[in-house]
Amino acid sequence: MRHVAWVLLGIPVGIVLLYYGSEWMVDGAKNLALRLGVTPFAVGLTVVAFGSSAPEFATCVMSSEAPALILGNIVGSNIANVGLAIGLVALLTPVVSKFQAIRFEMWSMLAVIAMVALFAADGAISRIEGLALVLSLFVFVYLTFRLKKPDGEPVQDRGVPAGGREGSLAFQSVLVLVGIALLFLGAKAFIDGAKELAATLGAAELLVGLLVVALGTSLPEFSICIMAGVKGENEILVSNIVGSIIFNSTLALGAGAMLVSIPVSDPALFYHIPVMAAFALAMFLSVRFRDGIGRLAGGAMLVAYLAYVFSLGLFPALA
């Protein structure tokens, strides 16, 4: 019993390490990027999105012994990113995002989710398909910077200390490395705790991945969205979620599949993946036709997410 209690402690400890590891990694990486004059949208789409998706990546890499957790983590995180993070922020303050400025990225998000659904259709995501997902990320990043036109002055030192030790490139680099170390330690503690929780409760790994692990690894996206919403940084807010969904579905899921073939159950194929696609499509349509996400749309997304969580408790067979 004592051993079980200590292992279960890994869940809250893992969440704390994942949170601070992501925060430090994102802060350090963002400051490095801003010093090089990268625009806010590009920072949000790449550096911040990659940093906030690092917990999902670390968790997937550490979950090779529990492959169902990998799929549950990614699908659950993508659903939470839209339904919980975007939904709550938009409910509090409307999100403005011009579709014409991010149409390539929005279409890419839908394309990546379609790839995941296609690869999952035969009941498993193989190592070759995992490699294809990872390679598609490099294509996406290349095309993004190839097609993206400069919009205004570079944001060279915005939000970065002007000088001294904390403003140095060396300090920011160390911050990134420490953040990465905390991410992997946090992922290991969290996964051990989640697996023990699943065994203790008799819950399926997919269900634990969809809820417990997904919510834990979505903390960085959630905190970034809240912060960006409060500060009115709509570019970083939307691009962070779009970028995170793309990074989660390509790099994190792909890396996990390259380590171990990921089984896809019928509930995952016919319920959870379609729900993920529906949330992404809802965000896409709102930005496409309204150039943003208003309070009504945000409230609807949040209610839909809560209904999804409720459905998992109401119908255990969905796990």
C-alpha positions in Angstrom: 0.0 0.0 0.0 2.8 2.4 0.9 4.4 1.7 -2.5 1.1 2.5 -4.3 0.7 5.8 -2.3 4.2 6.9 -3.3 3.7 6.0 -6.9 0.3 7.8 -7.0 2.1 10.9 -5.6 3.9 11.0 -9.0 0.7 12.5 -10.6 0.7 15.8 -8.6 4.5 15.9 -8.6 4.6 15.2 -12.3 2.1 18.0 -13.0 4.2 20.5 -11.0 7.4 19.5 -12.8 5.6 19.6 -16.2 4.2 23.0 -15.5 7.4 24.7 -14.4 9.5 22.8 -16.9 7.2 24.1 -19.7 7.1 27.6 -18.3 10.9 27.9 -18.1 11.4 26.3 -21.5 8.8 28.5 -23.2 10.1 31.7 -21.5 13.7 30.9 -22.4 12.9 29.8 -26.0 10.6 32.7 -26.5 13.1 35.3 -25.3 15.8 33.8 -27.5 13.5 34.0 -30.5 12.4 37.5 -29.8 16.0 38.6 -29.6 16.4 37.3 -33.1 13.5 39.5 -34.3 10.8 36.9 -34.8 7.2 38.1 -35.1 4.7 37.2 -32.3 2.7 34.9 -34.5 5.7 33.0 -35.6 6.8 32.7 -32.0 3.4 31.4 -31.0 3.2 29.0 -33.9 6.6 27.4 -33.5 8.6 28.2 -30.3 5.7 28.6 -27.9 3.7 25.8 -29.5 6.6 23.5 -29.4 7.4 24.4 -25.8 3.9 24.0 -24.6 3.6 20.7 -26.5 6.8 19.4 -24.9 5.0 17.7 -22.0 2.9 15.7 -24.6 6.1 14.8 -26.4 7.9 13.8 -23.3 4.9 11.8 -22.0 4.5 10.0 -25.3 8.2 9.1 -25.4 8.1 7.8 -21.8 4.9 5.8 -22.5 6.2 3.0 -24.7 5.2 0.4 -22.2 1.6 1.7 -22.2 0.9 2.6 -25.9 -2.8 3.2 -25.4 -1.8 6.1 -23.1 0.0 7.8 -26.0 -3.1 8.0 -28.2 -5.3 9.0 -25.3 -2.8 11.7 -24.2 -2.7 13.3 -27.7 -6.4 13.1 -28.5 -7.4 14.2 -25.0 -4.9 17.1 -25.1 -6.1 18.4 -28.5 -9.7 18.3 -27.3 -8.8 20.1 -24.0 -6.8 22.7 -25.9 -9.9 23.8 -27.9 -12.7 23.0 -25.6 -11.2 24.0 -22.2 -8.4 26.5 -23.0 -9.8 28.3 -26.0 -13.4 27.9 -24.8 -12.8 29.4 -21.3 -10.6 32.3 -22.6 -13.1 33.2 -25.3 -15.9 33.1 -22.8 -14.0 35.6 -20.6 -12.8 37.8 -23.4 -13.6 37.5 -27.2 -10.6 36.3 -29.2 -9.9 38.2 -32.4 -7.9 36.4 -35.2 -8.0 37.3 -38.9 -8.4 34.1 -40.9 -6.6 35.6 -44.0 -3.4 35.9 -41.9 -3.4 32.3 -40.7 -5.4 30.4 -43.3 -2.5 28.1 -44.2 -1.9 27.2 -40.6 -5.6 26.5 -40.0 -5.9 24.3 -43.0 -2.7 22.5 -42.0 -4.3 21.8 -38.6 -7.3 20.1 -40.2 -5.0 18.2 -42.6 -2.9 16.8 -39.8 -5.9 15.6 -37.9 -7.2 13.9 -41.1 -3.8 12.2 -41.3 -4.1 10.9 -37.8 -7.7 9.6 -38.5 -6.5 7.9 -41.7 -3.6 6.2 -40.1 -5.8 5.0 -37.2 -8.4 3.6 -39.5 -6.7 0.1 -39.7 -6.7 -0.3 -36.0 -3.1 0.8 -35.3 -0.6 3.6 -35.9 2.5 1.9 -37.1 6.2 2.9 -36.9 6.2 3.9 -40.6 3.1 6.1 -40.1 4.7 7.6 -37.0 7.7 8.6 -39.2 5.4 10.1 -41.8 3.7 12.2 -39.0 7.1 13.5 -37.8 8.3 14.3 -41.4 5.0 16.1 -42.1 5.9 18.5 -39.2 9.2 19.5 -40.9 7.2 20.1 -44.1 4.7 22.2 -42.3 7.4 24.3 -40.5 9.3 24.8 -43.8 6.2 25.9 -45.7 5.1 28.2 -42.9 8.3 30.2 -43.0 8.5 30.0 -46.8 5.0 31.3 -47.3 4.8 33.7 -44.3 5.4 37.3 -45.3 7.0 39.7 -42.9 4.4 41.8 -41.2 5.9 44.9 -39.8 8.9 45.6 -37.6 10.7 42.7 -35.9 9.9 42.4 -32.2 13.5 42.2 -31.2 13.6 42.8 -27.5 9.9 42.9 -26.5 9.5 41.4 -23.0 13.2 40.5 -22.7 15.4 42.0 -20.0 17.5 44.7 -21.6 20.8 43.5 -20.1 22.6 41.7 -17.3 22.7 38.0 -16.6 19.0 37.3 -17.0 19.0 39.0 -20.4 21.9 37.1 -21.8 21.6 34.4 -24.4 23.5 32.0 -22.2 21.0 32.4 -19.3 18.0 31.9 -21.7 19.7 28.8 -23.1 20.2 27.3 -19.6 16.6 28.1 -18.9 15.6 26.0 -21.9 17.8 23.1 -20.9 16.6 23.1 -17.3 13.0 23.2 -18.6 13.6 20.2 -20.8 15.1 18.2 -17.9 12.1 19.0 -15.7 9.7 18.0 -18.5 11.2 14.5 -18.8 11.4 14.0 -15.0 7.8 15.2 -14.7 6.6 13.0 -17.5 8.2 9.9 -15.9 6.6 10.7 -12.5 3.3 11.4 -14.1 3.2 8.3 -16.2 4.1 6.0 -13.3 1.4 7.6 -11.2 -1.2 7.4 -14.0 -0.4 3.7 -14.7 -0.8 2.9 -11.0 -4.0 4.9 -10.9 -5.4 2.9 -13.8 -4.4 -0.4 -12.2 -5.9 0.7 -8.8 -9.2 1.9 -10.2 -9.4 -0.8 -12.9 -9.7 2.0 -15.5 -8.6 1.5 -19.1 -5.3 3.2 -20.1 -7.1 5.0 -22.9 -9.5 6.7 -20.3 -6.6 7.7 -18.0 -4.8 9.1 -21.1 -7.8 11.0 -22.3 -8.5 12.7 -18.9 -5.8 12.6 -16.3 -2.7 12.6 -18.5 -4.2 14.9 -21.2 -5.3 17.5 -18.6 -1.9 17.4 -16.9 0.1 17.8 -20.1 -2.3 20.6 -21.3 -1.5 22.8 -18.4 1.1 24.8 -20.3 -1.3 25.5 -23.2 -4.0 26.4 -20.7 -1.8 28.8 -18.7 -0.4 30.4 -21.9 -4.0 31.0 -23.2 -5.1 32.6 -20.0 -2.0 34.8 -19.9 -2.3 35.8 -23.6 -6.0 36.5 -23.2 -5.5 38.7 -20.2 -2.7 40.6 -22.1 -4.7 40.8 -25.3 -2.0 38.8 -27.2 -4.5 37.2 -29.6 -1.8 36.2 -32.1 0.1 34.2 -29.6 -3.1 32.8 -28.1 -4.6 31.3 -31.3 -1.3 30.3 -32.9 -0.2 28.6 -29.7 -3.3 26.3 -29.8 -3.2 25.7 -33.6 0.6 25.0 -33.4 0.2 22.8 -30.3 -2.4 20.6 -32.1 -0.1 20.3 -35.0 2.9 19.5 -32.9 1.0 17.1 -30.7 -0.4 15.2 -33.7 2.8 15.0 -35.6 5.9 15.2 -33.4 4.5 13.8 -30.1 2.2 11.1 -31.6 4.7 10.3 -34.4 7.6 9.9 -32.0 5.5 7.6 -29.8 4.5 5.5 -32.7 8.1 5.2 -33.9 9.0 3.6 -30.6 6.0 1.3 -30.4 3.0 0.5 -32.6 0.0 2.3 -31.1 -3.2 0.2 -30.9 -6.4 2.1 -31.8 -9.6 0.7 -30.2 -13.1 1.1 -31.7 -14.1 3.8 -29.1 -11.0 5.7 -30.0 -11.6 5.4 -33.8 -15.3 6.0 -33.8 -15.8 8.4 -30.9 -12.7 10.1 -29.5 -10.9 10.9 -32.8 -14.1 12.2 -34.4 -14.7 14.4 -31.3 -11.2 15.8 -31.6 -11.8 16.5 -35.3 -15.2 18.2 -34.4 -13.5 20.6 -31.9 -10.8 21.5 -34.4 -13.4 22.1 -37.1 -15.5 24.2 -34.8 -12.5 26.5 -34.1 -11.6 26.6 -37.8 -15.2 27.6 -38.8 -15.4 30.3 -36.1 -12.2 31.9 -37.2 -13.0 31.3 -40.9 -16.4 33.1 -40.8 -16.1 35.4 -37.8 -12.4 36.2 -37.7 -12.2 35.1 -34.1 -14.0 33.3 -31.4 -16.7 35.2 -29.5 -18.2 34.6 -26.1 -21.1 32.5 -27.4 -18.8 30.2 -29.4 -16.4 30.0 -26.5 -19.2 29.1 -24.1 -20.5 26.4 -26.6 -16.9 24.9 -26.8 -16.6 24.8 -23.0 -20.1 23.2 -22.6 -19.2 20.7 -25.3 -16.0 19.8 -23.5 -17.8 19.3 -20.2 -20.4 17.1 -22.0 -17.6 15.0 -23.5 -16.0 14.5 -20.1 -19.4 13.6 -18.6 -20.0 11.1 -21.4 -16.8 9.2 -20.4 -18.1 8.7 -16.9 -21.6 7.9 -18.1 -20.6 5.3 -20.6 -17.6 3.3 -19.4 -17.6 1.3 -22.7 -16.3 4.4 -24.4 -12.9 3.8 -22.8 
